[in-house]
Structures are given as C-alpha cells and as structure tokens.
Amino acid sequence: MTPSSDSKAPTPGDNVLVLVRHGESEWNRLNRFTGWKDVGLTEEGAAEAHRAGAMIKHAGYCFGAAFTSTLKRAHNTLDIILEESGQGKIPTLKAAALNERDYGELVGINKEEARKRWGADQVHIWQRSYDIAPPGGESLKDTAFRVVPFFEKWIVPELQKGKSVIVVAHGNSLRSLIMVLDRLSPDEVMQVELPTASPLVYRLNADGSVAEKHALAA
C-alpha cells in the first residue's frame, strides 16, 4: 500500500514516524550546494523549527526516541522542535549516516554559478538523477546505501517497541528513506520535494509497510 499525502492523518495515540527536513540554513538562503558543510540555521530557519514544534505539540505526538544527523542545521532544528513541543529530554542519537548527500566539488558553489560552469543540463543530472554523482560526491543511490541500513538497524527496532520516533535530517537523506517507505521507483523519487521544517507523519504496520501518511499543516 502506498498512500498519498492526503491520506487520513494518524491519530495522536498511534505509534508514528515523523520525518522533518531541517529549517532554512545559511547556505539555503545563499542558494549554495551545502552537502556535508556544517552551516547553521538562519533566523527564518529557527522560526520554521519553532513552527514545526508547535504543529507537533498541537497534533499531540509524543516521542520515545529521536534521531538526527551530525550536522548542526539538523540537530539544532531537532532541539528547537523538542523544546517547543515540551519533549526536550527524550533519548536522541546523532549519526553521520543521516547526513545530507555529499555534493563533492559542488559544495559551496552557488547553483546558478554551477550551471554557468558545467551547463544547466549537467547540473540537473547531478541534482535529480538517482545514480549519477557529482564529481567527488554521492548520488542519491549512494546516500540510500547508508541511510536505509541505519534506519533498519536503529530506528525500526524503536518503532517495533511501540515508540513514536522523530527523525530530523536533510532533503536527500530523507528522500532516500521515503523512497523505501513509499516503495517509489528511482524516477518517482526524483519528483519528491521536501519543504524545510515541514513534518511528514507516517504510521507503519507491523510488517513495516505504510498504513497512513500525512503532512502536518500549520
């Protein structure tokens, strides 16, 4: 079963998995390829995280475990969400396996400048293809090779214990996870866009398939 984003929202009592992309970062605002560069949130990014936390609190979700990347734009977003929702003391694991895709030689370059340097078509292929990596970097397929095993080893057991779990990470690390959860093809996952700090809520069946999926709205 692969439900659409307008499926019935899971009720607060259900065991759920909440995925959140970090708030706007300094390099998001500058339109630069960021990858593993450890840049912070902008003021707007922090405000987005506070709004996400308020939405989660309003929806009534209480987490038993939290996971995030080692990059501060992600774990700072998580900290704000948990504080805003009154859940600041839950067990949290930071892992490089959840870090953003490594953009290699593109890191730090403005995206428009990259299109001028390498051509718009080539940059589009590096950004949107499933298995073609930029020079010195990772493809989405490469990213999935580290994200999915981490999910299966560390996050799935928490869900199987009946806990609700929040994961705050990055556009590409979360897309590679969504590809598995929603059983998307490489072509289909390329169409997935994740807004910053917009909680995406899943409830999983006992076998790991998706029962319900819903994006929280303010």
N, C-alpha and C positions, 0 to 999 in steps of 0.2 A: 504494500500500500504506500503510495506516495502522495500525501495530501498537499493541497495548495496552501498558500499563505493565508487564505481567508477561511481556513478550517475553524471549527469551533474552538475557542480558547480553552486550554486546560484549566480546571478549577484549582484554587489555591491549595486544596488538600492533596492534590495529586503529587506524585514524585516526578519532578521535571528536570530537564536540562535547559539552562538558559545560556545562550551564546551572545556575546557582546563584542563588537569591534571597539577599540579604544576611541576616545574623543579626538577631536581635531588636534593634530600635532603641529609643531613649528614648521616642519617641512611640508606637511599637507598644505598649509597656508601659502608656502612659497612655491608650491607645485613641483617639488623635487622628488626624485626617486629616493626612498628612505631605506628600505631593507633593514639590515641589522644596525644601522646607525642609531645610537641611543639618544634621540632627541625628546624633549619634553612636550607637555601639552601647552597649547595656547590658553588664554583666558576663556575663550569660547569653548575649547575642548574640555576644560574643567567644568564649565557651566553645563555642557552637554552631559557629562558624567553625573552631575548632581540631578539633572532632569531624569536620567535613566534610573538612578537610585530611587527617586520619588515615584516613578512609574512602578518599579518593582515593589516598593512598600505599599502603594495603593492597591496593587494586584494581590498582595498578601503572600508572596512567595518567601519562604524561609529556607535557607540553605544549610546543608550539613557539611559541605566541603566547597572549596573554591580553588580554581586553577588559573594560572596566568603565565605569560612569558617572562623572560628575564629583562625585557626592555621596559624602561620606566613609563613610557606613554601608555602601556597596557596595565602594569601593576599599579600605577597611580590612579588610573581610571577605576580599577577594581577597588582600591582603597576608598575612593570617594563614594562609589556605589554602595559599598557595605556600610560606610558611616552614615550615609543619607538614609539607608533603609533600616538602620538600627541593628546591624549584624557585624559589627567590627571585630568580633573575637572568634570567628569560625576558623577551622584549620585551612591553611592556604599553602599551595605548592607552586613555586615559580620554576619553570622548566624551559630550557632553550629549545626543546622540541616544539614548543608552541610559538617560537619567534616568527616574525614576518619572513617571507621569501627573501632570499639574498639576491639582490639585483646586480651584484658583481660590479663591472665597470660603469654601470649606470648610476651607482649610488652618489648622491649629492648633486647630480646634474638636473637642471630644470627640464621638464618634459618637452617643452617647446624647443629648447636648445638641442635636446637629443634628437628630435625629429629633423631639425636642420642638419645635424651632423651625420646621422645614419640613414635618414629618409623616413618619412611617415609610415610607409608600408612595413619596413623592417622593425621599427619600434612597436608598431601594432602587433606584429607577430610575437615579439618578445613579451609584450604585455598580456596578450589574450590567448595565445596558443596554449595547449595543455602540456606538451612535452618538448618545446624548444626553449632553451635557456638563453638569457643574455650572456655576453662574454664574461666568463669568470663567475657566473651566478647560478641560480637554481631555476628550474621550470616549476610549474605548479605540480607536476608529477613528482619531481624531486622533493618538494615540500611535503606532499602527501606521504612519502616514504618515511618521514619522521613523525608527522602528526598522528597518523592513523594508529601505528603501533603504540604510541604513548596513550592515546585515547583508550585503546583496548586494554592496556596493562594497568592504567591508573584511574581512569575516570569511570569506565564501565563497572568495575567492582563496587565503586561507591554507589552508583545507581542501583546495582543489584542488591545492595544492603537496604534499599528503601530510602536513601537520602535524595534530596534535591541538590543539584550541583550547578554552580555558575562558572563559566569559562570566559575570561576576558582576554582576547588576543588580537589578531590582525586580519586584515581583509583576506589575504591569501591563505594563511594557516586555517582560518575558519571556513573559507570556501572549500578547501580540500576535505574538511570534516563534513561539511554539508553535502558534498558530493557522495560520500558514503551513506550518510543518514537518509538522504532523499533518493538514493540509487540513481544518480544522474550520470549521463554519458559525458565523455570529455567535451563534446560540443555543447551539451546542455549547461555544464558548469561554467562555461565561458560567459554565459548570459547572466550569471548570478552577480548582483551588486549589493554590497552591504553598506548601508549608511553608517556614519560614525555614531557610536553610543546609542544604538537603537536595539533594544533587547529582542532576541528571537527565541521563542519558547517552544520546546519540544516536550512531549510526553511519550515515553518509549514503552512498548510491550515487553513482556518477559523475555522474548526471544531477540530483543534489540531492534525490532522493526518500529517504525514511527506510527504511533496511534493518532496523535494530534500535533498540530503545529500552528503557531500564531505569533505574529509580530505585535509587541505592545505598542500602543499609541498614547501620546500624551492626552 
